[in-house]
Amino acid sequence: SSSERLNPNVVHLQPENSLILPKWDGNDDDNTLVELVAFLKNVAEKSPEDVRQILSYYKQFSDPLENFRDSQRKLPELPEVPSA
């Protein structure tokens, strides 16, 4: 839910260059940072012309890394994001 997410106002200066992740709830089994590394590595390997298109795609999900992980199970690559 949005109440569990970071306040978007903290990225107001660079909203297109951000990806807001669910807030850590203190669970020792949380591996969000590991998933973030996998996401960023995948993005870097694709060498996109503009990473903001990828970030924009994933911002539509309440948990962008969960969606990325699910898409990785289905296909080993990021979904194609239409050009703006």
DRENFIZA-824970 format. One line per field, with one value per atom (N, C-alpha, C, O, CB): residue number from 1; residue in one letter; x negated, y, z. Coordinates in Angstrom, 3 decimals. Glycine has a CB too. Layout:
N
nr: c(NUM  ...)
rest: c(A  ...)
x: c(X  ...)
y: c(Y  ...)
z: c(Z  ...)
//
This chain:
84
nr: c(1  1  1  1  1  2  2  2  2  2  3  3  3  3  3  4  4  4  4  4  5  5  5  5  5  6  6  6  6  6  7  7  7  7  7  8  8  8  8  8  9  9  9  9  9  10  10  10  10  10  11  11  11  11  11  12  12  12  12  12  13  13  13  13  13  14  14  14  14  14  15  15  15  15  15  16  16  16  16  16  17  17  17  17  17  18  18  18  18  18  19  19  19  19  19  20  20  20  20  20  21  21  21  21  21  22  22  22  22  22  23  23  23  23  23  24  24  24  24  24  25  25  25  25  25  26  26  26  26  26  27  27  27  27  27  28  28  28  28  28  29  29  29  29  29  30  30  30  30  30  31  31  31  31  31  32  32  32  32  32  33  33  33  33  33  34  34  34  34  34  35  35  35  35  35  36  36  36  36  36  37  37  37  37  37  38  38  38  38  38  39  39  39  39  39  40  40  40  40  40  41  41  41  41  41  42  42  42  42  42  43  43  43  43  43  44  44  44  44  44  45  45  45  45  45  46  46  46  46  46  47  47  47  47  47  48  48  48  48  48  49  49  49  49  49  50  50  50  50  50  51  51  51  51  51  52  52  52  52  52  53  53  53  53  53  54  54  54  54  54  55  55  55  55  55  56  56  56  56  56  57  57  57  57  57  58  58  58  58  58  59  59  59  59  59  60  60  60  60  60  61  61  61  61  61  62  62  62  62  62  63  63  63  63  63  64  64  64  64  64  65  65  65  65  65  66  66  66  66  66  67  67  67  67  67  68  68  68  68  68  69  69  69  69  69  70  70  70  70  70  71  71  71  71  71  72  72  72  72  72  73  73  73  73  73  74  74  74  74  74  75  75  75  75  75  76  76  76  76  76  77  77  77  77  77  78  78  78  78  78  79  79  79  79  79  80  80  80  80  80  81  81  81  81  81  82  82  82  82  82  83  83  83  83  83  84  84  84  84  84)
rest: c(S  S  S  S  S  S  S  S  S  S  S  S  S  S  S  E  E  E  E  E  R  R  R  R  R  L  L  L  L  L  N  N  N  N  N  P  P  P  P  P  N  N  N  N  N  V  V  V  V  V  V  V  V  V  V  H  H  H  H  H  L  L  L  L  L  Q  Q  Q  Q  Q  P  P  P  P  P  E  E  E  E  E  N  N  N  N  N  S  S  S  S  S  L  L  L  L  L  I  I  I  I  I  L  L  L  L  L  P  P  P  P  P  K  K  K  K  K  W  W  W  W  W  D  D  D  D  D  G  G  G  G  G  N  N  N  N  N  D  D  D  D  D  D  D  D  D  D  D  D  D  D  D  N  N  N  N  N  T  T  T  T  T  L  L  L  L  L  V  V  V  V  V  E  E  E  E  E  L  L  L  L  L  V  V  V  V  V  A  A  A  A  A  F  F  F  F  F  L  L  L  L  L  K  K  K  K  K  N  N  N  N  N  V  V  V  V  V  A  A  A  A  A  E  E  E  E  E  K  K  K  K  K  S  S  S  S  S  P  P  P  P  P  E  E  E  E  E  D  D  D  D  D  V  V  V  V  V  R  R  R  R  R  Q  Q  Q  Q  Q  I  I  I  I  I  L  L  L  L  L  S  S  S  S  S  Y  Y  Y  Y  Y  Y  Y  Y  Y  Y  K  K  K  K  K  Q  Q  Q  Q  Q  F  F  F  F  F  S  S  S  S  S  D  D  D  D  D  P  P  P  P  P  L  L  L  L  L  E  E  E  E  E  N  N  N  N  N  F  F  F  F  F  R  R  R  R  R  D  D  D  D  D  S  S  S  S  S  Q  Q  Q  Q  Q  R  R  R  R  R  K  K  K  K  K  L  L  L  L  L  P  P  P  P  P  E  E  E  E  E  L  L  L  L  L  P  P  P  P  P  E  E  E  E  E  V  V  V  V  V  P  P  P  P  P  S  S  S  S  S  A  A  A  A  A)
x: c(-0.834  0.000  -0.875  -2.055  0.946  -0.303  -1.080  -1.583  -2.605  -0.258  -0.898  -1.362  -2.657  -3.394  -0.297  -2.948  -4.171  -5.326  -6.462  -3.944  -5.057  -6.074  -6.706  -6.126  -5.480  -7.890  -8.605  -7.819  -7.192  -10.029  -7.853  -7.176  -7.791  -8.986  -7.272  -7.008  -7.556  -8.148  -8.918  -6.481  -7.801  -8.361  -9.864  -10.523  -7.704  -10.424  -11.872  -12.641  -13.853  -12.238  -11.966  -12.627  -12.116  -12.235  -12.408  -11.553  -10.899  -11.849  -11.398  -10.246  -13.137  -14.072  -14.443  -14.809  -15.328  -14.353  -14.709  -13.687  -14.085  -16.130  -12.420  -11.416  -11.592  -11.253  -10.044  -12.112  -12.282  -13.484  -13.609  -12.427  -14.370  -15.577  -15.467  -16.479  -16.804  -14.257  -14.066  -13.189  -12.434  -13.446  -13.327  -12.481  -12.154  -13.036  -13.188  -10.911  -10.516  -10.166  -9.309  -9.325  -10.855  -10.692  -9.902  -9.833  -12.064  -9.306  -8.598  -9.551  -10.731  -7.958  -9.015  -9.801  -10.193  -9.402  -9.015  -11.416  -11.876  -11.083  -10.946  -13.399  -10.559  -9.735  -10.476  -9.858  -8.524  -11.791  -12.590  -12.765  -13.406  -11.980  -12.219  -12.317  -13.739  -14.251  -11.298  -14.377  -15.746  -15.834  -16.918  -16.293  -14.708  -14.701  -14.522  -14.522  -13.597  -14.372  -14.187  -15.446  -16.557  -13.875  -15.269  -16.412  -16.203  -16.648  -16.642  -15.531  -15.253  -16.530  -16.576  -14.460  -17.563  -18.804  -19.474  -20.064  -19.763  -19.393  -19.935  -19.162  -19.749  -19.871  -17.840  -17.010  -17.288  -17.262  -15.526  -17.555  -17.886  -19.189  -19.305  -17.993  -20.164  -21.432  -21.175  -21.715  -22.427  -20.352  -20.034  -19.334  -19.636  -19.147  -18.403  -17.692  -18.664  -18.658  -16.603  -19.496  -20.440  -21.466  -21.856  -21.157  -21.897  -22.844  -22.194  -22.821  -23.326  -20.943  -20.228  -20.073  -20.266  -18.855  -19.729  -19.590  -20.936  -20.996  -19.063  -22.003  -23.330  -23.761  -24.371  -24.357  -23.445  -23.809  -23.078  -23.582  -23.505  -21.893  -21.115  -21.625  -21.328  -19.632  -22.392  -22.927  -21.855  -22.019  -24.113  -20.766  -19.709  -20.171  -21.017  -18.447  -19.609  -19.923  -19.473  -20.140  -19.255  -18.324  -17.790  -17.128  -16.061  -16.776  -17.749  -17.253  -15.906  -15.180  -18.267  -15.567  -14.295  -13.094  -12.051  -14.192  -13.212  -12.105  -11.859  -10.711  -12.401  -12.923  -12.790  -12.216  -11.310  -14.153  -12.740  -12.226  -10.752  -9.971  -13.033  -10.374  -8.981  -8.076  -6.987  -8.830  -8.530  -7.748  -7.522  -6.397  -8.458  -8.568  -8.471  -7.774  -7.311  -9.846  -7.694  -7.017  -5.522  -4.887  -7.239  -4.960  -3.528  -3.150  -1.969  -3.064  -4.131  -3.873  -4.141  -5.072  -4.737  -3.323  -3.516  -4.835  -5.424  -2.347  -5.298  -6.598  -7.362  -7.266  -6.441  -8.118  -8.803  -9.742  -9.831  -9.578  -10.434  -11.390  -10.682  -11.187  -12.334  -9.524  -8.748  -8.298  -8.352  -7.525  -7.857  -7.458  -8.646  -8.521  -6.826  -9.800  -11.016  -11.355  -11.650  -12.204  -11.317  -11.625  -10.656  -11.074  -11.551  -9.374  -8.388  -8.665  -8.549  -6.977  -9.034  -9.312  -10.578  -10.694  -9.458  -11.520  -12.744  -12.452  -13.120  -13.766  -11.461  -11.073  -10.479  -10.675  -10.056  -9.746  -9.089  -10.047  -10.072  -7.909  -10.833  -11.798  -13.087  -13.037  -11.241  -14.227  -15.481  -15.849  -16.924  -16.589  -14.979  -15.308  -14.207  -13.072  -15.532  -14.554  -13.564  -12.556  -12.910  -14.234  -11.301  -10.317  -10.703  -11.278  -8.881  -10.385  -10.653  -9.744  -8.547  -10.449  -10.312  -9.554  -9.428  -10.434  -10.229  -8.191  -8.041  -8.750  -8.799  -6.543  -9.282  -9.934  -8.903  -7.762  -10.702  -9.328  -8.406  -8.258  -7.524  -8.894)
y: c(-1.183  0.000  1.241  1.176  0.001  2.357  3.583  4.031  4.714  4.676  3.670  4.073  3.370  3.859  3.784  2.236  1.499  1.977  1.544  0.012  2.837  3.301  4.587  5.328  3.505  4.827  6.053  7.249  7.171  6.025  8.310  9.527  10.024  10.319  10.615  10.124  10.547  11.952  12.309  10.480  12.745  14.093  14.093  15.097  14.867  12.976  12.933  12.874  13.089  11.734  12.590  12.528  13.626  13.516  11.151  14.674  15.700  16.411  16.948  16.714  16.433  17.109  16.256  16.793  17.487  14.947  14.031  12.892  11.729  13.454  13.166  12.096  11.072  9.902  12.701  11.497  10.561  9.646  8.629  11.323  10.006  9.212  8.415  8.065  10.115  8.134  7.441  6.206  6.069  8.385  5.329  4.148  3.985  3.674  2.852  4.189  4.124  2.692  2.065  5.065  2.190  0.804  0.744  1.726  0.120  -0.417  -0.552  -0.301  -0.648  -1.956  0.297  0.602  -0.690  -1.630  1.530  -0.725  -1.881  -1.961  -0.965  -1.801  -3.142  -3.303  -3.950  -4.326  -4.119  -4.084  -4.665  -6.162  -6.767  -4.346  -6.770  -8.212  -8.583  -8.069  -8.693  -9.473  -9.902  -10.680  -10.809  -10.751  -11.201  -11.959  -11.061  -11.545  -13.001  -9.771  -8.832  -8.824  -8.653  -7.398  -9.005  -8.994  -7.984  -8.198  -10.396  -6.898  -5.867  -5.321  -5.102  -4.737  -5.097  -4.551  -5.536  -5.125  -4.178  -6.822  -7.841  -7.820  -7.914  -9.253  -7.696  -7.622  -6.346  -6.352  -7.696  -5.253  -3.999  -4.139  -3.619  -2.854  -4.832  -5.076  -5.853  -5.513  -5.849  -6.895  -7.696  -6.842  -6.944  -8.906  -6.004  -5.120  -4.162  -4.034  -4.330  -3.493  -2.514  -3.176  -2.608  -1.764  -4.367  -5.102  -5.436  -5.300  -6.401  -5.871  -6.190  -4.949  -5.010  -6.792  -3.831  -2.580  -2.193  -1.822  -1.442  -2.276  -1.908  -2.798  -2.322  -1.995  -4.076  -4.999  -4.665  -4.940  -6.440  -4.074  -3.705  -2.410  -2.122  -3.559  -1.624  -0.337  0.497  0.873  -0.569  0.780  1.554  2.970  3.526  1.593  3.538  4.913  5.863  6.852  5.292  5.535  6.370  5.477  4.916  7.415  5.346  4.467  4.934  4.145  4.389  6.187  6.704  5.989  5.902  8.185  5.480  4.731  3.439  3.047  4.420  2.784  1.551  1.866  1.178  0.834  2.902  3.286  3.658  3.307  4.453  4.361  4.753  3.525  3.502  5.620  2.515  1.282  0.649  0.275  0.281  0.529  -0.155  0.679  0.124  -0.534  1.974  2.822  2.546  2.901  4.279  1.928  1.658  0.565  0.379  1.264  -0.153  -1.257  -0.824  -0.061  -2.477  -1.313  -0.947  -1.497  -0.917  -1.462  -2.611  -3.168  -3.449  -4.545  -4.480  -2.465  -2.615  -3.816  -4.473  -1.373  -4.109  -5.223  -6.565  -7.529  -5.143  -6.641  -7.874  -8.134  -9.266  -7.796  -7.079  -7.240  -7.632  -8.479  -5.954  -7.014  -7.370  -8.839  -9.565  -6.467  -9.277  -10.675  -11.614  -12.635  -10.900  -11.275  -12.103  -12.149  -13.202  -11.578  -11.002  -10.983  -11.781  -12.346  -9.532  -11.829  -12.603  -14.095  -14.859  -12.280  -14.505  -15.924  -16.312  -17.427  -16.216  -15.367  -15.648  -15.516  -16.362  -14.723  -14.450  -14.173  -13.681  -12.980  -13.121  -14.030  -13.598  -12.147  -11.699  -14.474  -11.406  -10.015  -9.072  -9.488  -9.863  -7.807  -6.781  -6.693  -6.878  -5.413  -6.413  -6.204  -4.978  -4.024  -6.038  -5.015  -3.861  -2.722  -2.915  -4.207  -1.551  -0.373  0.507  0.858  0.390  0.874  1.718  3.064  3.611  1.947  3.569  4.885  5.962  5.864  5.140  6.990  8.107  8.977  9.965  8.952)
z: c(0.000  0.000  0.000  0.342  1.206  -0.379  -0.466  0.890  0.959  -1.092  1.988  3.310  3.684  4.540  4.353  3.062  3.339  2.463  2.652  3.133  1.537  0.608  1.104  1.898  -0.780  0.622  0.933  0.407  -0.650  0.333  1.116  0.705  -0.610  -0.644  1.815  -1.688  -2.983  -2.965  -3.856  -4.031  -1.967  -1.899  -1.692  -1.962  -0.792  -1.214  -0.999  -2.315  -2.329  -0.135  -3.401  -4.710  -5.639  -6.860  -5.355  -5.067  -5.884  -6.840  -7.852  -4.992  -6.555  -7.457  -8.671  -9.717  -6.702  -8.540  -9.631  -9.741  -9.665  -9.410  -9.913  -9.904  -11.030  -10.858  -9.998  -12.164  -13.278  -13.084  -13.765  -14.582  -12.156  -11.910  -10.619  -10.012  -11.857  -10.207  -8.934  -9.110  -10.072  -7.898  -8.142  -8.062  -6.581  -5.780  -8.672  -6.221  -4.820  -4.466  -5.088  -4.532  -3.446  -3.024  -1.722  -0.983  -2.856  -1.448  -0.172  1.002  0.953  -0.053  2.037  3.224  3.937  4.020  4.174  4.448  5.203  6.492  7.202  5.489  6.804  7.998  9.158  10.154  7.668  9.041  10.111  10.004  10.863  11.416  8.987  8.791  8.377  7.383  7.729  9.138  8.823  7.518  6.948  9.949  7.038  5.781  4.557  3.425  5.811  4.780  3.675  2.800  3.304  4.211  1.522  0.606  -0.522  -1.650  0.023  -0.209  -1.201  -1.819  -3.029  -0.574  -1.024  -1.573  -2.519  -3.518  -0.448  -2.224  -3.130  -4.443  -5.521  -2.484  -4.344  -5.549  -6.331  -7.562  -5.180  -5.623  -6.292  -7.070  -8.180  -5.271  -6.504  -7.207  -8.491  -9.544  -6.302  -8.406  -9.599  -10.651  -11.839  -9.222  -10.215  -11.135  -11.823  -13.047  -10.387  -11.028  -11.590  -12.501  -13.520  -10.468  -12.135  -12.987  -14.327  -15.378  -12.285  -14.286  -15.518  -16.383  -17.597  -15.206  -15.770  -16.517  -17.133  -18.305  -15.596  -16.361  -16.853  -18.018  -18.975  -15.722  -17.935  -19.019  -20.310  -21.399  -18.615  -20.197  -21.390  -22.011  -23.171  -21.035  -21.249  -21.717  -22.425  -23.586  -22.665  -21.723  -22.387  -22.689  -21.988  -21.520  -23.730  -24.085  -22.971  -22.667  -25.423  -22.371  -21.299  -20.253  -20.499  -21.857  -19.105  -18.046  -17.504  -16.899  -16.912  -17.708  -17.200  -17.799  -17.151  -17.480  -19.010  -19.614  -18.843  -18.634  -21.101  -18.424  -17.647  -16.275  -15.804  -17.510  -15.635  -14.325  -14.406  -13.521  -13.756  -15.452  -15.633  -15.727  -15.152  -16.888  -16.451  -16.572  -15.198  -14.867  -17.510  -14.409  -13.122  -12.046  -11.049  -12.649  -12.223  -11.236  -11.148  -10.155  -11.570  -12.159  -12.139  -11.138  -10.846  -13.523  -10.614  -9.695  -8.258  -7.999  -10.057  -7.322  -5.915  -5.376  -4.464  -5.063  -5.937  -5.562  -6.857  -7.409  -4.683  -7.341  -8.627  -8.691  -9.728  -8.925  -7.609  -7.634  -7.637  -8.213  -6.440  -7.006  -7.061  -8.501  -8.980  -6.110  -9.181  -10.575  -11.442  -12.326  -11.101  -11.188  -11.925  -11.693  -12.643  -11.498  -10.451  -10.113  -10.835  -11.381  -8.573  -10.840  -11.536  -13.029  -13.655  -11.284  -13.600  -15.039  -15.358  -16.446  -15.541  -14.424  -14.624  -14.636  -15.333  -13.534  -13.872  -13.873  -15.223  -15.707  -12.740  -15.827  -17.098  -18.268  -19.161  -17.295  -18.258  -19.318  -18.672  -17.661  -20.337  -19.226  -18.606  -18.884  -18.486  -19.072  -19.558  -19.894  -19.433  -19.205  -21.408  -19.300  -18.985  -20.108  -21.272  -18.751  -19.780  -20.855  -21.670  -21.146  -20.274  -22.931  -23.783  -23.364  -23.150  -25.281  -23.249  -22.863  -24.086  -24.702  -21.679  -24.454  -25.651  -25.464  -24.362  -25.965  -26.544  -26.533  -26.315  -26.767  -27.845  -25.612  -25.348  -26.572  -26.542  -24.164)
//
